[in-house]
């Protein structure tokens, strides 16, 4: 199972010229129903327009510039997310 980066992580996507900061995980695109690993906003600007968040998966990340805060609460939440993803994966089989 892939490890998800914490909120606040700063990344560069393949082929991109501007860094993004992760502000959400396991995000579903409303129109298509497709679930993505992350939502992100421009770094350092932040969320300028909530309709312009970027949705992408782990495999689109070219470089990680900064890893967000990882504390007990983050690790517990990440465990919860991974459990839910595993359950969803098993339901789809």
TABEL-V597011 format. One record per pair of residues at least 4 apart in sequence whose ideal C-beta (glycine too) atoms are under 6 Angstrom apart, sorted by sequence separation. I is the first residue (numbers start at 1). J is the second residue. If there is no record, write none. Layout:
i j
I J
I J
//
This chain:
i j
5 9
12 16
56 60
70 74
29 34
41 46
41 47
12 19
28 35
10 19
11 20
27 36
10 21
27 39
9 22
25 38
39 53
40 54
7 22
24 39
22 38
23 39
39 55
5 22
23 40
22 40
23 41
38 56
21 40
36 55
20 40
21 41
36 56
37 57
4 25
36 57
37 58
21 43
20 43
19 43
29 55
27 55
10 43
20 54
14 60
13 60
14 62
11 61
12 62
12 63
11 64
10 65
2 58
10 66
9 67
9 68
8 68
7 68
8 69
6 68
6 70
6 74
//
